[in-house]
Amino acid sequence: MWKSRPDESQSKKMAYTNTGSLSKNLKKEQDKHPDMRGPATIICPHCQATNEYWLSGWFKIGRDSARFISLAFRSKEEKPESNSGQQLADKRFMRRDDDDIDF
């Protein structure tokens, strides 16, 4: 009797769960930007839900001069914070009540 084989997409998906990868951040413009970025896929051990994250890493030097990588995870569903001028423009042109006008 032949055993059924999982379809290829399912087996590939399972092969890359609870893993992530980092590569050099080619878009780094400021010191606070991460040195490395990449994706991570984590399965919740309780509900088996698959969660995808963006992984960021910074090279750091500890107090004892030991090198390490500081990591941060952000859900792929979250929108990144924008530092655009649009937020400033929105604040500048907010509707004001007539009581706030000095004339």
N, C-alpha and C positions, 0 to 999 in steps of 0.2 A: 504494500500500500504506500502511495506517495504522500509525503507530508506537504501541506500547503506552505508556500513560501510567501512572506509578506511582500507587498509591492515595493518596488525600489524606492519610491519617494518616502514611504513610511520608514524603511530601514535607514535611509540617509538622515531623516529627521531625528530618529532615535540615536544615531551615532554622534550627533552634534549637540545633544542636550546636556545641560550642566557643564557647559564649556564656554570659553570665550577666547578672543585673541586680541592682541594689541599690536599696532604698528606705529611707526613714526607719524606724528601729526604734521603734515605738510602745510597746514593752514595756520600754524602758530604765528601770531603777530605780536602778542604781548607776553610778558613773563608769567602772568596769571593763567594763561591758556595752557591746557594739558600738553605734556611732551609726547604722549601717546594716546591713541584712540582706537576703538574697535567695538565690535558687537559681542554680546553674551546672551546665551539662552539658558534659562533656569526652569526646572520643573518643580512645582511646589510638592513637597513630600506628603502633604495632608490631602490636597484636593486634586492633585495631578494636573493642575492647570499649567500650561506653558507660558512663560513670561519672557519677553525679549527686552533687552536693555542696551543702552549705549554705555560703554566702559571708557573711563578717562583715567590716565595715569600720569603722575608727576614724579620725576627723579628728585629725591631728597637726600640730605645728609643729616644723620642723627647727632645727638650730643657727644656720642663716643666716636664720632667720625665714620660710623658705619653707613654705607649707602643702602637705601631702600626705595621702594616704589609705593607711593600713596595712591590709593584707588578710590574712585567714586562711580556709582552706578546711577543711571537715570533711565527711567522707563522710556521705551521708544514711543509710547503713546503721549508722553508729555511734550509740550512745545518748549523749545529752548527760550530762555529769557532774551528779549531783544533790547539792545542798547541803542536803537534807532532814534533819530530825532523826532519820529512820529509821536512818541510819548510826550515829549516836550511840547510839540505843537498842539496836541490834544489838550494839555493842561492850560496853555495860553489862550485857547479859543473856547474854553468852557463857558457856558451860558451863565451870566451873572444876574442876580436879582436886582431890580431897580433900586432897592434900598441901599445897595453897595456903591451906587454911583454918586460922586460928590458934586452935584450941581442942582 
